[in-house]
Amino acid sequence: MSGQRAPVEEDALEVSHLSVHFGESSVLRDLSFSVSQGASLAVIGPNGSGKTVLFKALIGSIPYEGGVHWAEGTRIGYVPQKLDLERDIPITGLDFLRARASLAGQRAANISRALDLVGLSSEVNAKPIGTMSGGQFQRLLVAFALVGEPNVLLLDEPTAGVDEPGQERLNELVRRLQQDEGLTVLFISHELSVVYRYATSVLCLGRRQAYIGAPKTILTPELLQEVYGTEAGYHIHDQ
Amino acid sequence: MARRPATTSMTSEAVLLSVAMAVAAGLVGCFAVMRRMALAADPLSHVALPGIGVALALHIDPVFGAAAMLFFGALLVWGLEEATRATTETVIGVVFSAALALGSLTTSGEDLIDALFGGAGGLSWAEAVFGLLAAGAIVIFIVAFRNSLIVMLVSPDVARTAGVDIRRLNLLYLLTFALAIALGLRYLGVLLMGALIIIPPTTAKRLARNLNQMLLAAVAISVAATLLGTWIASLLDRETGPLIVLVAAVAFLLSLLRPQP
């Protein structure tokens, strides 16, 4: 991965007064926050609170009001939630990764490095993407993002459908990219213990208002009770 | 326009042009099939009809009237998609059903039959030049934008973050799609060109294990169907268009014999 750790005082992302409406329905209202270079921001909240919508606004794929400002030179690697693909689509893992390498002007060597990093064997090279398991395809999407040599990763539930060892590996990979190589990471997760372990700050989207702060200040029983409406517990893994 | 006689022989220019048409149809069709636009090819081809009617009234070569209307139609679909966020199939279905109705009012009699089913009569130099240039442009577009098209069909959001201009690519693809239809109107007509864009790539999709195999197989099946259909038409003294499509359909039926992985 490229890059040195950037000065922490320079923000990788600044969001100001962001609102998203679908017709009469308001999904995000007047949301403002910033993310420092090299930080790891977890986005949490109950279903329907607008986590994925926020990511789509951040990448400019849906209309919004307010401001979204990425630092100059930002290269985003985006890993979406589960995609609905036709099973018989004849695009292999290699076709997909080569397309990314070509668009980014990268060498093919980056492909095998990215596959190694996410723990995929080269057998996915010849496998049509529609026939991959959910976990395989999810890891392929992470590899796809890495081939583009991003300095920001947006991960929308990246471990959904991935088996336990695969989840651990992906979480550790993201931690390493963030801590050792200075990538800025924004990730959506329902696993509060993962959030506690890997995030440097947490954005909690509630139905009435949003909260942002360090994990210890956001992941409190009182705030989780208020946002989720029920008691949301989590287990803090040994560090 | 007088009804063209069924062909018994084709000039080498006509053979070259029909092969170019088949190559373009195969390449464009691969991405149409993978983008689930298979049903869009048929109604999109209908928009050519009003253009043919107007061109005939103005004594212009109908191919140019059709091409102009298809160009306008592609822009209209793109604009409506952007404005309404409806799917391509929905927009095309609505707009071009109306175009078919308008076209059948502005075109009549044998002209309508020719427009719907094509014919292989004499070939003007203008048609030949237009056809070869259009086919060349389509091949160049697919080769140049293949990586962007692959990523876009997997996920437009992922493509956007990979630096693909989705709006521009959608517009260019729709224009290329329309150009491929315009290219085929001469031999296959409005109704059958949509079939040539869809059937060989659908067959290739069943046979291929990767994208290169699909592109090559679609082109090979499309060219083979065009040449074989034209040859059978000359033997039977029938119109070429329906036989080309029938040969392509037989190839698809044969592909069903291959078990899916």
Interface residues (C-beta under 8 A of the other chain):
Chain A: K56 I59 G60 S61 I76 G77 Y78 P80 L83 L85 E86 D88 I89 P90 I91 T92 L94 D95 F96 R98 A99 R100 S102 L103 A104 A126 P128 I129 T131 L141 F144 A145 G148 L154
Chain B: M34 R36 R146 N147 S148 I150 V151 L153 V154 S155 P156 D157 V158 R160 T161 A162 G163 V164 K205 R206 A208 R209 N210 L211 N212 Q213 M214 Q260 P261
